[in-house]
Amino acid sequence: MGSTMSSWMLIAPELFVTAMACAILIFDLFLKDDQRDLTYLLSQVTLLGASLLTVRLAGESNVAFEGMFVLDNFAKVMKLFIYLTVFAVFAYSRRYLMERGLYRGEYFVLVLFAVVGTMIMVSAGNLLTIYLGLELLALCQYALVGLQRDNGTATEAALKYFILGALASGMLLYGMSLLYGVAGTLDIAGIGNVVTSIGANDKVLIFALVFVMVGIAFKFGAAPFHMWVPDVYQGAPTAITLFLSTAPKLAAFAMAIRLLVEGLSATAGAWEDMFIVMAMLSILVGNVVAIAQTNLKRMLAYSAISHVGFLFLGLVGGNLNGLSSALFYTVTYVLMGMGGFAMIMLLSRAGFEAEEISDFKGLNQRHPWYAGMMMILMFSMAGVPPTVGFYAKLAVLQTVVQAGHVWLAIFAVILSVVGAFYYLRVVKVMYFDAPETAEPVPSDSLVGGVVTLNSLAVLVLGLSPGALMSICVYAMQGLV
């Protein structure tokens, strides 16, 4: 690949976000509480600036720092998705954080450093780069979950997340060390060449693959490595849960693609079998256990586990269609999950968290528009046409059938029907139950406007998914 720019220019977006995060950290020290909007605006400007720098690199496709950093179509598309997601997360979180005394510079700085971690993971061309990006992201996530220090539930969730995260991180690192032992290099492309030459039957290689898969499954929150998801999603402040359910999922997808598709494609038969098992477990556990939940955040956590199962089905195909549909599903889930958690924040106020499903009783009588938006989001998560959730499931199932796993597609469809129950239960309480309170829904034009855009995007992308699917195909071309 021809290089027309220096290595430093290729990592300009990462350098910019890092520099701005450091600058905001210092700048925020001199602000009074009533001036905190400046920190918020600077954080949003940082994401816009990173977007412009990434778009400016649109014509570039190159590697830097002796292969440790990769800039290709996949990296650029994933970074733009991450910027857009975090931009919406900041907009959603503003009022929620202000009302709970969490509207501080630490939140914005930690999220921006987490964004740097995701950017490094997305562009990683080396095992060390992936691990550095992963740990930067993970450390910021642990701190964010425990940001509400006087809240015992949040502190407990942070501790659980830290312990289980450290365990999973150790397993991933062990798998990487075995890969280095097999290939003699940390370069992912180099590992791919060695693995192709020695074949997929090497016992140490399969042993390494198992540990790598454990690390990937934990970051996604897939069964049987899902135990942290409901506790952390419920225990963390909803603004933090909103972040955890979005950008890190995109980074986990990028990590899986870099490690498995680029580095271990010769062992595709083995990791596809593992994905089938984890997909079935995730869809089963997520959909069945979610039925018993009365807490909406916990229900959405189990919903996320089942959606990860569907996402894994797309990876089973291993071809361009499968990987594109998996990326489409990931983006779709991020959009739907973001809207669901945002609705919880929209209905919450200081001293009251609208976390229980019963808190949504009679929402149609209190605010018909928000009830309509929530209904679209729930229908999309359940896979009801014409929402984008339906198309995402259809695209994934088509690739599974094309791969010859008809029985797996039937299993997923049956469990989807089972899972529709708990989504429709939310719609039922909004439209057919009497409200438990006559208090008006808190007024927030910013969050209300973004929720409306979010929900309508779910509907419009379902009616016309071609553009988003084309972007996903464009991102995956060259990797398969």
N, C-alpha and C positions, 0 to 999 in steps of 0.2 A: 504494500500500500504506500502510495506516495505521500510524503509529508510536506505540507506547505506551511505548517505552523509549528512553533516550538512546543515542547511538552508543557511548559508553563501556561501557554495560551489555551491548551486543551483542557486544563483543569481550572480555568478561570471561574466557572460557576461555583465550584467547591471553595476556591480561595475567597471569592466574594462573600459567600454566605458565612464562612468562618470568620472573616474580618468583621463583618457587620454584627455577628453575634457577640464578638469580643467588645466591639464599640458600644453596642446596646447595653452590655453588662456594666460597662463603666459609666456610660451616660445616665443609666437608670439610677445610679447611686446618688446623683445630684437632683433628682426629681422629687417633688412633693406628691402626696397621694392624689391630689386633684389634677396633677399634670401627667398622670400615667397614660393618658391617651397618646402622648407622644411616643412612648415605647411601643404601643400597639401599632401606630401608623408606621413607625420605622421598620417594624417586623414585617408588615405587609409590603412595604416598599422593597425590603430585602428579597422577598419572594418574587416580586415583579422584576427586579433587577436580574435575579438568577434566571428567570424565564427568558428575558431578552438576551442574556449572554448565551444561553443554551440554543435559542433559535438562531443566533448569529453563527453558531457552529454547525448549522444544518447541512452545509455542503461537505463537512469534514468527516472522515472515517479513518481512524488511525489508532495506533497504540503509543503509549508514552511510558517513560521510566522503565525501559527494558521489559515491556510487556506487563508491568504491574497494573497499568491503567488502560482501559479500553474505551474508546469512544466510537460507538456504532449506532445504527438506527435504533436498535433496541434500547440502548442506554439513554439516548436523547428523548425518545417517546416516554420511557418510564419516568425520567426526571420531570418532564412537563406534567405528567399525571400527578406526581407527588407534590409539585408546587401548587397546582390547582386545588388539590385536596387539602393541603395545610392552610392555604389561603381561606378556604371555606371554614375550616376548623377554627381559625382565629376569629372569623366573623361570628360564628355560632357562639363562641365561648365568652365573648366580651361581657355581656350583662350577667351571665351566670357567675363568672369569677368576681365581678364587682360586688355582687350581693353577698358573697361568702368570704370576703376579705382575702381572696386569692389573686386579685388583679395586681400582680407584682411582676417585676422584671424577671424573676427567676423562671416563671412559667414560660415566657416568650423565649428566653435565652436557652432553656433546656430543650424546648421544641425545635429551635433552630439548629442546635447542635445535633439533635436526633435526625433532623433533615440531612445534615452533613453525613451522618452515619449511613443513612439510606442511599445517598448519592454515591458514596464510596462502594457500598455493596453492589449497586447497579452497574458500576463501571469497573468492577474488580476483574483483573486478569490473572490473579495470583492468589494462592490460598491465604497468604499473610494479609493481603489487602482485604479479602472477604472477612477475615476474622477481626481485623481492626475496625472495619465498618460496623460489623455486627456488635462488637463490644461497646463501641461508642453509642450506638442506638440503644442497646440494652441498659447501659448505665443511666442514660437519660430517662428511660422508661421507668426504672426502679425509683428514681428520685421523684419523678412526676406522680407516680401512684401514691407515694408517701408525702406529697406536698402539703396536704392538710394535716399538719403534725398533731393537732389536738383532737383528731378524730381517730378513735381506737380501731374502727373497722378499716379505715384507709391504711393505718399503720400495719395492721395484721395482714392486709392484702399485699402491701409492699414487701413485707418480710417473706411471705409465702412465695411471691413472685421472684424475689431475689434468690432464695434457696433453690427453688426448682429451676430457675433460669441458669444459675451457676452450674447445676448438675448437668443440664442439657448442653451448656456451653462446653463443659469438660468432655462430654461424649463426642461432640462435634470435633473438638480439638484432637481427641485421640484418633478419631477416624482420619482426620487430615494428616496426622503424624504417620499413620500406617500407609496412607497414600504416598507420602513422601518416601517412605521406606521402599515401596514397590517401584515407584517411578524414578526416584533419585532427583526430582525437581519439584519446586513449588508452583511452577508456571502451569496454569490450567491447560493451555494448548499443548504444552510438552507432556503433561500427564495423559491427555487424550491420545497422543501419538504412541506413547509407551503402552498404554492399556490396549490399544488396537493391535499392537504387535504381539503382546503376550497372550491375548485372548481373555475371554470372560470367565474362564474356569479356575483362575488362580485363587486359591483359598484365602490368602491374606487380602487379596483385592476385595473379595466378597465380604470378608470380615470388616474391612474399612468402609465398604459401602453401607453396611448395616448401621454403623455408628454415624455416618454422615446423614443417613435417612432419619435417624432419631433426632438429630439437631434440626433438620429441616421441618420435620413433623411438629416439633415443639414450637418453633417460631410461628407456624401456621395455626397451632392449637388444634391439631388433628388427633383423633382418638387412635391409640390409647394414651396419648401424651397431652391430654386436654384438661387435666384436673385443675390447672391454674386458671383456666379461662373464666368459669362462672364466678369464682371467688374474687378474682381481680376486677372483672367487669362490674360486679356488684359493689365491691368495696371502694373502688376509686371514685373520686368526684366525677360526675357525668361528663364534664368537659374533657377530663383525662381519658375516660373510657372511649369517648368519641375519637380522640387521637389514636389510641391503641388499636381501634378496630379499622383504621383506614391506612395511613401511609406505611406502617410496619408490615401490613399484608402485601402491599406492592413490593416492598423490599424483600420479603421472604420469597415471593414469586421469582424475583430477579436472581436471588441467591440459588434457588433450585435450578433455574435455567443455566446459570453459569457453571455450576458444579456438575449437574447431571447431563445436560444436553451438550455442553461444550467439552467437559472433561471426561465424562464417563459414559459416552454414548455407546461404546462397545459393550457395556454391561446393561444395555437397555432392557433386555429380557428380564433380568433380575430386578431392577428397580421398578419396572412396570408391574411385576407381580406384587411387590411390596405396596405400590400405590393402590392396587386393586383391593388388597386386604384392608389398608387404612381407610380407603374411600368407603368401603362397605361398613366398617366399624363406625366411622364418623357420621355417615348418613343415618345409621341405625340408632346410635346413642343420642345424637343431636335431636333427631325428630321425636323419639320416644320420650326421652327425659324432659324435653321442653313442654310436653303436654301437662306435666304435673306442676309447672312453675306458676306462681301467682305474682312474682316480682318481674316486672317487664324487662329490667336490665339483665336479670338472670335468664329470662326466656330468650332474649336476643343473643345472649352468650351461647346458649345451646343451639340457637338458630345458626350462629356463626360457625359452630362446629360442623353442622350438617352441610352448610354451604361449602366449607373447605372440602368435604367429601366429594361434592359435585365438581369442584375445581380440580381435584386429583383425577377424576374420571377423564378430564380433558388431557391430562399428562400421560394417561395410559396409552393413547394412540401413538405418541412420540413423533408424529409427522407434522407437517406445516399446519394442516387443518386442525389437528388436535391441540397443538400449542397455541394457535391463534384463538381457538375457542376457549382455552383455559385462561388466556390473558383477558379475553372479552368478559369471561365470567368474573375474574378478579376485579376488574374495573367496575363492572355492574354491581357486584356485592358491596364494594366500597361506597358507591353512590347510594345504594339502598340503606346500608347500615348507618351511613352518616345522617341520612334523613330521619331514620328511626330514633337515634339517640338525640338528635336535635329537637324532635318533637317533645321528648321528655324534658329537655332543658327549657323549652318554650313554655311548658305548662308549670314548671317549677318556679318557686319564688323563695325569698329569704326565709329560712326556717321550715320550708316544706319542699320535699322532693317528690315529684310525681312519678315515683318508681313502680308503684303497684298497678296492676292491670285495672283494679277497681277505681283508680284515680281518673281513668278515662271514661268512666260511666257518664252517659248523657252528654258527651262532648258535642254532639251534633246540636243539642239545644243551646249550649253555651257559646259555641263558635262553629257554625256549619262549615266554614271554609277550611279551618284547620282539620276538622273531622274528615273532610273530603281528601285533603292532602295525605293524612295518615292512612286512609283507606287505600289510596293508590300505592303507598309504600308497602302496606301489608299484602295487598294483592300481588305486587311484584315479587316480594319475598316468597310468596306461596307458589309463584309460577303461573299466575292467572293471565291469559291473554286479554288485551294486547300490550301488556307492560313488557319492559325490557327483561324482567326476570324470566318470563316465559321463553323469550327468544334465546336467552343465555342457556337455560336448561336444554332447550331443543338442540342448540348447536353442539353442546357437549355430548348429548345422547346420540346424535348422529355420528359423531366420530367414534363413539364406543361401539355402535352397531357396525360401522365400517371396519372396525378392528376385529370383528368377529365375536364380540362379547354380548350377544343378544340377551342372554340371561342376566347380565349385569345391568343392562339398560332397564329390563323389566323390574328388577329389584329396586332400582333407583326410582322408577316411576311409582311403584307401590308405596314406598316409604314417603315419597313426595305427597301423595294423597293423604297419608296418615298425618304428615306434618302440616298440611293445610288447615287442620283443625285449630291449632293454637293461633295461627294468624287470623283466621276468621273469627275466633273468639274475641279478639280485640275489636274487630269491626262490629261484632254483635253488641258488645257493651257500650260502644260509642253511639250506636243508632237505636238500640232497643231497650236499654236500661235507663232508669231515671238517674239524673245527676245527684251525687252525694252532697254537693255544695252549690250554693247559688252565686258564689264569688265569680266575678268575671275573669276570663283568661288574662294573665299579665300581658300588658301591651309592650311589644317590642317590634317596631317596624323593620329593623335591620334583620333580626333572626326570622321574623315572619316572611320577609321578602325572599331571603335566601332559601328558607324551607320551601316556599312556593316554587322557586326556580328549580330546586333540587327535585321536588316531586313531579313537576311537569316534565323535567328532563327524563325521568324514569318512564313517563308515558310516551313522550315524543320518540325517544330512542327505541322504544318497543314498536312503535308504528313504522319507524324508519331506521333500522339498525345498520344499514349498509355503510354509512360513513365511519362509524366507530369500528365496525368489523374490518374495514379497509385499513384503518390505522393500525389495528392489531396485526393484520397480515403483513403490513409494511414493516412493523417492528420485528417480527419473527423471521422475515426473509433474511437469508444469509447465515442464520444460526443452525438451520436444519440441512 
